[in-house]
Amino acid sequence: EFVQEILDVAGHDPSRVSPISTADLDPPRPAPRPANSVLDNAVWRAAGLPMMRDFRAPLTELVAELNP
């Protein structure tokens, strides 16, 4: 899905790639991955750091910078 978003922002057809699950990887990953691995940001917030933006905004900025 991340690669599809990159293609879309860059003006390419996102259907050129298809999402797969971790179980579909061949060869499989060396360590099992949790189904939902949302990271906790409590320490980040406690340190007074600003929350990170959704990845789409900086991705759009980066693509615009790399492809003027």
Backbone as XML, in Angstrom:
<?xml version="1.0"?>
<chain id="A" units="angstrom">
  <residue number="1" name="GLU">
    <atom name="N" x="0.819" y="-1.188" z="0.000"/>
    <atom name="CA" x="0.000" y="0.000" z="0.000"/>
    <atom name="C" x="0.867" y="1.257" z="0.000"/>
  </residue>
  <residue number="2" name="PHE">
    <atom name="N" x="2.014" y="1.206" z="0.691"/>
    <atom name="CA" x="2.916" y="2.357" z="0.722"/>
    <atom name="C" x="3.448" y="2.641" z="-0.680"/>
  </residue>
  <residue number="3" name="VAL">
    <atom name="N" x="3.840" y="1.595" z="-1.383"/>
    <atom name="CA" x="4.356" y="1.777" z="-2.745"/>
    <atom name="C" x="3.249" y="2.301" z="-3.657"/>
  </residue>
  <residue number="4" name="GLN">
    <atom name="N" x="2.028" y="1.844" z="-3.463"/>
    <atom name="CA" x="0.920" y="2.362" z="-4.261"/>
    <atom name="C" x="0.739" y="3.861" z="-4.024"/>
  </residue>
  <residue number="5" name="GLU">
    <atom name="N" x="0.881" y="4.289" z="-2.791"/>
    <atom name="CA" x="0.762" y="5.717" z="-2.475"/>
    <atom name="C" x="1.887" y="6.511" z="-3.139"/>
  </residue>
  <residue number="6" name="ILE">
    <atom name="N" x="3.105" y="5.969" z="-3.116"/>
    <atom name="CA" x="4.241" y="6.630" z="-3.767"/>
    <atom name="C" x="3.964" y="6.791" z="-5.258"/>
  </residue>
  <residue number="7" name="LEU">
    <atom name="N" x="3.513" y="5.725" z="-5.899"/>
    <atom name="CA" x="3.213" y="5.793" z="-7.332"/>
    <atom name="C" x="2.129" y="6.825" z="-7.619"/>
  </residue>
  <residue number="8" name="ASP">
    <atom name="N" x="1.093" y="6.840" z="-6.807"/>
    <atom name="CA" x="-0.008" y="7.773" z="-7.005"/>
    <atom name="C" x="0.474" y="9.219" z="-6.890"/>
  </residue>
  <residue number="9" name="VAL">
    <atom name="N" x="1.237" y="9.522" z="-5.845"/>
    <atom name="CA" x="1.744" y="10.882" z="-5.630"/>
    <atom name="C" x="2.685" y="11.296" z="-6.760"/>
  </residue>
  <residue number="10" name="ALA">
    <atom name="N" x="3.432" y="10.331" z="-7.292"/>
    <atom name="CA" x="4.381" y="10.625" z="-8.373"/>
    <atom name="C" x="3.704" y="10.691" z="-9.741"/>
  </residue>
  <residue number="11" name="GLY">
    <atom name="N" x="2.379" y="10.482" z="-9.772"/>
    <atom name="CA" x="1.657" y="10.583" z="-11.033"/>
    <atom name="C" x="1.665" y="9.319" z="-11.866"/>
  </residue>
  <residue number="12" name="HIS">
    <atom name="N" x="1.951" y="8.186" z="-11.246"/>
    <atom name="CA" x="1.952" y="6.908" z="-11.956"/>
    <atom name="C" x="0.751" y="6.077" z="-11.517"/>
  </residue>
  <residue number="13" name="ASP">
    <atom name="N" x="0.483" y="5.028" z="-12.239"/>
    <atom name="CA" x="-0.658" y="4.161" z="-11.958"/>
    <atom name="C" x="-0.364" y="3.271" z="-10.752"/>
  </residue>
  <residue number="14" name="PRO">
    <atom name="N" x="-1.062" y="3.481" z="-9.618"/>
    <atom name="CA" x="-0.797" y="2.672" z="-8.427"/>
    <atom name="C" x="-1.198" y="1.205" z="-8.578"/>
  </residue>
  <residue number="15" name="SER">
    <atom name="N" x="-2.001" y="0.890" z="-9.589"/>
    <atom name="CA" x="-2.396" y="-0.510" z="-9.775"/>
    <atom name="C" x="-1.278" y="-1.341" z="-10.399"/>
  </residue>
  <residue number="16" name="ARG">
    <atom name="N" x="-0.136" y="-0.697" z="-10.682"/>
    <atom name="CA" x="1.015" y="-1.436" z="-11.228"/>
    <atom name="C" x="1.588" y="-2.418" z="-10.213"/>
  </residue>
  <residue number="17" name="VAL">
    <atom name="N" x="1.288" y="-2.204" z="-8.940"/>
    <atom name="CA" x="1.744" y="-3.119" z="-7.891"/>
    <atom name="C" x="0.531" y="-3.611" z="-7.114"/>
  </residue>
  <residue number="18" name="SER">
    <atom name="N" x="0.650" y="-4.787" z="-6.549"/>
    <atom name="CA" x="-0.443" y="-5.372" z="-5.772"/>
    <atom name="C" x="0.012" y="-5.623" z="-4.348"/>
  </residue>
  <residue number="19" name="PRO">
    <atom name="N" x="-0.793" y="-5.201" z="-3.367"/>
    <atom name="CA" x="-0.427" y="-5.479" z="-1.978"/>
    <atom name="C" x="-0.452" y="-6.982" z="-1.701"/>
  </residue>
  <residue number="20" name="ILE">
    <atom name="N" x="0.449" y="-7.425" z="-0.848"/>
    <atom name="CA" x="0.454" y="-8.818" z="-0.398"/>
    <atom name="C" x="0.589" y="-8.824" z="1.117"/>
  </residue>
  <residue number="21" name="SER">
    <atom name="N" x="0.246" y="-9.926" z="1.720"/>
    <atom name="CA" x="0.417" y="-10.057" z="3.167"/>
    <atom name="C" x="1.816" y="-10.595" z="3.455"/>
  </residue>
  <residue number="22" name="THR">
    <atom name="N" x="2.235" y="-10.472" z="4.694"/>
    <atom name="CA" x="3.537" y="-11.000" z="5.098"/>
    <atom name="C" x="3.602" y="-12.499" z="4.836"/>
  </residue>
  <residue number="23" name="ALA">
    <atom name="N" x="2.480" y="-13.182" z="5.000"/>
    <atom name="CA" x="2.438" y="-14.628" z="4.778"/>
    <atom name="C" x="2.728" y="-14.987" z="3.319"/>
  </residue>
  <residue number="24" name="ASP">
    <atom name="N" x="2.488" y="-14.049" z="2.404"/>
    <atom name="CA" x="2.713" y="-14.305" z="0.980"/>
    <atom name="C" x="4.165" y="-14.127" z="0.552"/>
  </residue>
  <residue number="25" name="LEU">
    <atom name="N" x="5.017" y="-13.604" z="1.417"/>
    <atom name="CA" x="6.414" y="-13.364" z="1.047"/>
    <atom name="C" x="7.156" y="-14.676" z="0.833"/>
  </residue>
  <residue number="26" name="ASP">
    <atom name="N" x="7.959" y="-14.714" z="-0.211"/>
    <atom name="CA" x="8.759" y="-15.902" z="-0.499"/>
    <atom name="C" x="10.152" y="-15.451" z="-0.908"/>
  </residue>
  <residue number="27" name="PRO">
    <atom name="N" x="11.189" y="-15.713" z="-0.148"/>
    <atom name="CA" x="11.180" y="-16.500" z="1.083"/>
    <atom name="C" x="10.532" y="-15.727" z="2.227"/>
  </residue>
  <residue number="28" name="PRO">
    <atom name="N" x="10.058" y="-16.457" z="3.230"/>
    <atom name="CA" x="9.395" y="-15.798" z="4.361"/>
    <atom name="C" x="10.371" y="-14.953" z="5.175"/>
  </residue>
  <residue number="29" name="ARG">
    <atom name="N" x="9.830" y="-14.016" z="5.926"/>
    <atom name="CA" x="10.641" y="-13.176" z="6.801"/>
    <atom name="C" x="11.331" y="-14.058" z="7.839"/>
  </residue>
  <residue number="30" name="PRO">
    <atom name="N" x="12.559" y="-13.692" z="8.271"/>
    <atom name="CA" x="13.286" y="-14.518" z="9.236"/>
    <atom name="C" x="12.648" y="-14.544" z="10.624"/>
  </residue>
  <residue number="31" name="ALA">
    <atom name="N" x="11.856" y="-13.531" z="10.958"/>
    <atom name="CA" x="11.194" y="-13.499" z="12.267"/>
    <atom name="C" x="9.710" y="-13.222" z="12.053"/>
  </residue>
  <residue number="32" name="PRO">
    <atom name="N" x="8.855" y="-13.844" z="12.855"/>
    <atom name="CA" x="7.425" y="-13.586" z="12.700"/>
    <atom name="C" x="7.097" y="-12.130" z="13.044"/>
  </residue>
  <residue number="33" name="ARG">
    <atom name="N" x="6.135" y="-11.568" z="12.360"/>
    <atom name="CA" x="5.704" y="-10.193" z="12.598"/>
    <atom name="C" x="4.295" y="-10.200" z="13.179"/>
  </residue>
  <residue number="34" name="PRO">
    <atom name="N" x="4.026" y="-9.297" z="14.126"/>
    <atom name="CA" x="2.663" y="-9.227" z="14.669"/>
    <atom name="C" x="1.690" y="-8.726" z="13.601"/>
  </residue>
  <residue number="35" name="ALA">
    <atom name="N" x="0.451" y="-9.140" z="13.709"/>
    <atom name="CA" x="-0.556" y="-8.743" z="12.725"/>
    <atom name="C" x="-0.804" y="-7.239" z="12.758"/>
  </residue>
  <residue number="36" name="ASN">
    <atom name="N" x="-0.768" y="-6.633" z="13.944"/>
    <atom name="CA" x="-0.997" y="-5.193" z="14.077"/>
    <atom name="C" x="0.087" y="-4.642" z="14.983"/>
  </residue>
  <residue number="37" name="SER">
    <atom name="N" x="1.068" y="-3.988" z="14.400"/>
    <atom name="CA" x="2.213" y="-3.526" z="15.185"/>
    <atom name="C" x="2.263" y="-2.004" z="15.273"/>
  </residue>
  <residue number="38" name="VAL">
    <atom name="N" x="1.170" y="-1.397" z="15.714"/>
    <atom name="CA" x="1.123" y="0.045" z="15.900"/>
    <atom name="C" x="2.089" y="0.409" z="17.020"/>
  </residue>
  <residue number="39" name="LEU">
    <atom name="N" x="2.913" y="1.412" z="16.769"/>
    <atom name="CA" x="3.905" y="1.807" z="17.763"/>
    <atom name="C" x="3.319" y="2.810" z="18.748"/>
  </residue>
  <residue number="40" name="ASP">
    <atom name="N" x="3.683" y="2.670" z="20.016"/>
    <atom name="CA" x="3.244" y="3.593" z="21.055"/>
    <atom name="C" x="4.142" y="4.825" z="21.023"/>
  </residue>
  <residue number="41" name="ASN">
    <atom name="N" x="3.560" y="6.005" z="21.116"/>
    <atom name="CA" x="4.349" y="7.230" z="21.076"/>
    <atom name="C" x="4.339" y="7.970" z="22.409"/>
  </residue>
  <residue number="42" name="ALA">
    <atom name="N" x="4.047" y="7.258" z="23.516"/>
    <atom name="CA" x="3.956" y="7.894" z="24.831"/>
    <atom name="C" x="5.267" y="8.553" z="25.238"/>
  </residue>
  <residue number="43" name="VAL">
    <atom name="N" x="6.397" y="7.901" z="25.016"/>
    <atom name="CA" x="7.695" y="8.470" z="25.392"/>
    <atom name="C" x="7.982" y="9.704" z="24.542"/>
  </residue>
  <residue number="44" name="TRP">
    <atom name="N" x="7.635" y="9.647" z="23.288"/>
    <atom name="CA" x="7.815" y="10.779" z="22.375"/>
    <atom name="C" x="7.040" y="11.990" z="22.902"/>
  </residue>
  <residue number="45" name="ARG">
    <atom name="N" x="5.764" y="11.762" z="23.263"/>
    <atom name="CA" x="4.923" y="12.846" z="23.780"/>
    <atom name="C" x="5.436" y="13.350" z="25.118"/>
  </residue>
  <residue number="46" name="ALA">
    <atom name="N" x="5.862" y="12.438" z="26.002"/>
    <atom name="CA" x="6.368" y="12.827" z="27.323"/>
    <atom name="C" x="7.615" y="13.697" z="27.205"/>
  </residue>
  <residue number="47" name="ALA">
    <atom name="N" x="8.385" y="13.499" z="26.156"/>
    <atom name="CA" x="9.590" y="14.304" z="25.939"/>
    <atom name="C" x="9.249" y="15.674" z="25.350"/>
  </residue>
  <residue number="48" name="GLY">
    <atom name="N" x="7.970" y="15.906" z="25.069"/>
    <atom name="CA" x="7.548" y="17.192" z="24.535"/>
    <atom name="C" x="7.820" y="17.369" z="23.054"/>
  </residue>
  <residue number="49" name="LEU">
    <atom name="N" x="8.065" y="16.277" z="22.372"/>
    <atom name="CA" x="8.351" y="16.351" z="20.939"/>
    <atom name="C" x="7.052" y="16.466" z="20.144"/>
  </residue>
  <residue number="50" name="PRO">
    <atom name="N" x="7.074" y="17.190" z="19.046"/>
    <atom name="CA" x="5.851" y="17.306" z="18.241"/>
    <atom name="C" x="5.513" y="15.966" z="17.591"/>
  </residue>
  <residue number="51" name="MET">
    <atom name="N" x="4.224" y="15.728" z="17.449"/>
    <atom name="CA" x="3.782" y="14.485" z="16.825"/>
    <atom name="C" x="4.180" y="14.485" z="15.351"/>
  </residue>
  <residue number="52" name="MET">
    <atom name="N" x="4.517" y="13.310" z="14.876"/>
    <atom name="CA" x="4.880" y="13.181" z="13.463"/>
    <atom name="C" x="3.626" y="13.320" z="12.599"/>
  </residue>
  <residue number="53" name="ARG">
    <atom name="N" x="3.802" y="13.894" z="11.428"/>
    <atom name="CA" x="2.688" y="14.050" z="10.495"/>
    <atom name="C" x="2.384" y="12.716" z="9.824"/>
  </residue>
  <residue number="54" name="ASP">
    <atom name="N" x="1.189" y="12.632" z="9.290"/>
    <atom name="CA" x="0.845" y="11.490" z="8.459"/>
    <atom name="C" x="1.850" y="11.440" z="7.307"/>
  </residue>
  <residue number="55" name="PHE">
    <atom name="N" x="2.245" y="10.263" z="6.887"/>
    <atom name="CA" x="3.315" y="10.124" z="5.894"/>
    <atom name="C" x="2.974" y="10.743" z="4.543"/>
  </residue>
  <residue number="56" name="ARG">
    <atom name="N" x="1.700" y="10.924" z="4.241"/>
    <atom name="CA" x="1.315" y="11.397" z="2.911"/>
    <atom name="C" x="1.788" y="12.824" z="2.622"/>
  </residue>
  <residue number="57" name="ALA">
    <atom name="N" x="1.729" y="13.715" z="3.601"/>
    <atom name="CA" x="2.145" y="15.111" z="3.374"/>
    <atom name="C" x="3.639" y="15.205" z="3.053"/>
  </residue>
  <residue number="58" name="PRO">
    <atom name="N" x="4.534" y="14.642" z="3.880"/>
    <atom name="CA" x="5.949" y="14.723" z="3.518"/>
    <atom name="C" x="6.288" y="13.938" z="2.249"/>
  </residue>
  <residue number="59" name="LEU">
    <atom name="N" x="5.552" y="12.876" z="1.965"/>
    <atom name="CA" x="5.784" y="12.126" z="0.729"/>
    <atom name="C" x="5.496" y="13.015" z="-0.480"/>
  </residue>
  <residue number="60" name="THR">
    <atom name="N" x="4.389" y="13.732" z="-0.430"/>
    <atom name="CA" x="4.037" y="14.646" z="-1.515"/>
    <atom name="C" x="5.105" y="15.724" z="-1.677"/>
  </residue>
  <residue number="61" name="GLU">
    <atom name="N" x="5.591" y="16.265" z="-0.559"/>
    <atom name="CA" x="6.643" y="17.288" z="-0.607"/>
    <atom name="C" x="7.927" y="16.728" z="-1.220"/>
  </residue>
  <residue number="62" name="LEU">
    <atom name="N" x="8.296" y="15.515" z="-0.830"/>
    <atom name="CA" x="9.519" y="14.902" z="-1.348"/>
    <atom name="C" x="9.425" y="14.655" z="-2.851"/>
  </residue>
  <residue number="63" name="VAL">
    <atom name="N" x="8.306" y="14.114" z="-3.293"/>
    <atom name="CA" x="8.139" y="13.844" z="-4.724"/>
    <atom name="C" x="8.203" y="15.151" z="-5.509"/>
  </residue>
  <residue number="64" name="ALA">
    <atom name="N" x="7.593" y="16.215" z="-4.986"/>
    <atom name="CA" x="7.640" y="17.511" z="-5.667"/>
    <atom name="C" x="9.072" y="18.039" z="-5.734"/>
  </residue>
  <residue number="65" name="GLU">
    <atom name="N" x="9.843" y="17.815" z="-4.681"/>
    <atom name="CA" x="11.232" y="18.277" z="-4.648"/>
    <atom name="C" x="12.114" y="17.480" z="-5.616"/>
  </residue>
  <residue number="66" name="LEU">
    <atom name="N" x="11.889" y="16.173" z="-5.693"/>
    <atom name="CA" x="12.709" y="15.319" z="-6.550"/>
    <atom name="C" x="12.315" y="15.402" z="-8.020"/>
  </residue>
  <residue number="67" name="ASN">
    <atom name="N" x="11.083" y="15.782" z="-8.265"/>
    <atom name="CA" x="10.564" y="15.813" z="-9.631"/>
    <atom name="C" x="9.936" y="17.181" z="-9.905"/>
  </residue>
  <residue number="68" name="PRO">
    <atom name="N" x="10.774" y="18.230" z="-10.010"/>
    <atom name="CA" x="10.222" y="19.593" z="-10.153"/>
    <atom name="C" x="9.473" y="19.811" z="-11.457"/>
  </residue>
</chain>
